[in-house]
Amino acid sequence: MKEQPVTFASGDLTLEGLMTPPEGVGQVRGAVICHPHPLYGGSMYNNVVDAALAAMWRLGWATLRFNFRGVGASEGEHGGGVGEAADAAAAIKFLTEQPGVRSAGAVLAGYSFGAMAAMAVAPSISNLGALTLIALPIQMVDASALDRFPHPIILAAGDNDGYCPARQLGAINRGLGARSQLKIIEGADHFFGGSEDELADALEAMLRGIATSS
C-alpha cells in the first residue's frame, strides 16, 4: 500500500501523519495506529506500528499513522498522555472525514504508550467501532476504562512482556466477555523484535472477524 504525507489539526496544533487512502469504489473502514512513548524514542516509524499496518492493509482498510504532539514535525510538546489521547481522537476525526472512508465503525489501535492513549479516549469517540491494544502497559493504567467501551476489543502481547504480563492480560480479556479477543505471541517481549510477522498475522485474523461481522 502506498502511504501519502498528510497534516491535520489537534486543537491548535498541526500534526503530521502518513495515510493510505481508499482504493477502488465504495466506502472502506478506516483505522488509526498510535505509536509508543515519545519520551523514549517512540514515533510512527516503528516495527510494531508497521505490523499493525500490514494486517490492516491486507483487509483493504484506509489507514493513518501519525506522530503525537512534539514528535517529528508535529507541533507542540509531550502532553503526559492527556494531550496524546486528544491527538488520537483528532486522527480518527480526520481519517473518517476523507472521501471513500466510512464515517462509522472506525478502528483505533495503539502500541504500548499508544495503547494507553487509545484506551483512554476510545469511550468518548462516537463513531469508533473497535479498539486494538498491543502490549498495553497494564500496571500503568486503569483497565476499567474498557468497561465503558461497548464495542469489540482486540488484545495482543508477547508472553515475555514485563510491562504487559500475559496472565494479567488474560484476566482482562475474560472480564470483557465475548466482545474481546486475545492473542499471546510466544517468545515475544514488549518490543516484538523478530515476531513482527506473527503479530501481523494474529492481528489480521482477529480484525477480519470484526470486518466480517459488521
Residue pairs with C-beta under 8 A, 6 or more apart in sequence:
1 20
1 53
1 57
1 63
2 20
3 18
3 19
3 20
3 63
3 65
4 18
4 19
4 20
4 21
5 16
5 17
5 18
6 16
6 17
6 18
6 19
6 64
6 94
7 14
7 15
7 16
7 17
8 14
8 15
8 17
8 66
8 90
8 91
8 94
9 15
9 90
9 94
10 69
10 76
10 83
10 86
10 87
10 90
10 91
11 86
11 90
13 69
13 74
13 75
13 76
13 87
14 74
14 75
15 66
15 67
15 68
15 69
15 74
15 75
15 87
15 90
15 91
16 66
16 67
16 72
16 73
16 74
17 44
17 64
17 65
17 66
17 67
17 91
18 44
18 64
18 65
18 66
19 62
19 63
19 64
19 95
19 98
20 53
20 57
20 62
20 63
20 64
21 62
21 98
21 99
21 100
21 101
22 28
22 62
22 98
22 99
22 100
22 101
23 60
26 100
27 100
27 101
27 102
28 60
28 61
28 62
28 100
28 101
28 102
29 59
29 61
29 62
29 101
29 102
29 105
29 106
29 107
29 129
29 211
30 61
30 62
30 63
30 64
30 92
30 95
30 96
30 98
30 101
30 102
30 106
30 107
31 56
31 61
31 62
31 63
31 64
31 95
31 106
31 107
31 108
31 109
32 63
32 64
32 65
32 66
32 88
32 91
32 92
32 95
32 106
32 107
32 108
32 109
33 44
33 49
33 52
33 53
33 56
33 63
33 64
33 65
33 109
33 110
33 111
33 114
34 66
34 68
34 84
34 87
34 88
34 91
34 108
34 109
34 110
34 111
34 113
34 114
34 115
34 117
34 118
35 42
35 43
35 44
35 46
35 49
35 65
35 66
35 67
35 68
35 71
35 111
35 113
35 114
36 42
36 46
36 48
36 111
36 112
36 113
36 114
37 112
37 113
38 68
38 70
38 71
38 78
38 84
38 113
39 78
42 71
42 112
42 113
42 114
43 67
43 71
43 72
44 65
44 66
44 67
44 71
44 72
46 111
47 191
47 192
47 193
47 196
48 111
48 112
48 134
48 135
48 191
48 192
48 196
48 199
49 65
49 111
49 114
50 196
51 192
51 196
51 197
51 199
51 200
51 203
52 109
52 111
52 132
52 134
52 199
52 200
52 203
53 63
53 65
54 200
54 204
55 200
55 201
55 203
55 204
55 207
56 63
56 107
56 109
56 203
56 204
56 207
57 63
58 204
59 204
59 207
59 208
59 211
61 107
62 95
62 98
62 100
62 101
63 95
64 91
64 94
64 95
66 74
66 87
66 91
67 73
67 74
68 74
68 78
68 79
68 83
68 84
68 87
68 114
68 117
69 75
69 76
69 77
69 78
69 79
69 83
69 84
69 87
70 76
70 77
70 78
70 79
74 87
76 83
78 84
79 86
79 87
81 113
81 116
81 117
81 120
82 120
84 113
84 114
84 117
85 117
85 118
85 120
85 121
86 121
87 117
88 108
88 110
88 114
88 117
88 118
88 121
89 121
89 124
89 125
92 106
92 108
92 125
92 127
92 128
95 101
95 106
96 102
96 103
96 104
96 106
96 127
97 103
103 127
104 127
104 129
105 127
105 129
105 130
105 214
106 125
106 127
106 128
106 129
107 128
107 129
107 130
107 131
107 132
107 207
107 210
108 118
108 121
108 122
108 125
108 128
108 130
108 131
108 132
109 115
109 118
109 131
109 132
109 133
109 134
110 116
110 117
110 118
110 119
110 132
110 133
110 134
111 134
111 135
112 134
112 135
112 136
112 137
112 163
112 190
113 137
115 133
115 134
115 135
115 136
115 137
116 136
116 137
116 140
116 141
118 131
118 132
118 133
119 131
119 133
119 136
119 141
119 143
119 145
119 146
119 149
120 141
120 145
122 128
122 131
122 145
122 149
123 145
123 148
123 149
128 149
128 151
129 151
129 152
129 210
129 214
130 151
130 152
130 153
130 154
130 207
130 210
131 146
131 149
131 151
131 152
131 153
131 154
132 153
132 154
132 156
132 203
132 206
132 207
133 153
133 154
133 155
133 156
134 156
134 157
134 199
134 203
135 156
135 157
135 158
135 161
135 163
135 164
135 190
135 192
136 143
136 155
136 157
136 164
136 169
137 163
137 164
138 163
138 164
138 165
138 168
138 169
138 172
139 163
140 163
143 172
146 153
146 172
146 176
147 176
150 179
151 179
152 179
152 180
152 181
152 210
152 213
153 176
153 179
153 180
153 181
154 180
154 181
154 182
154 183
154 203
154 206
154 207
154 210
155 169
155 172
155 173
155 180
155 181
155 182
155 183
156 182
156 183
156 184
156 185
156 199
156 202
156 203
156 206
157 164
157 166
157 169
157 184
157 185
157 188
158 164
158 166
158 184
158 185
158 186
158 187
158 188
158 189
158 190
158 192
158 195
159 166
159 184
159 185
159 186
159 187
159 188
160 187
160 188
160 189
161 188
161 189
161 190
162 189
162 190
163 190
164 190
166 184
169 182
169 184
170 182
170 184
172 180
173 180
173 181
173 182
181 206
181 209
183 202
183 203
183 206
185 192
185 195
185 198
185 199
185 202
187 194
187 195
188 194
188 195
188 198
188 199
192 199
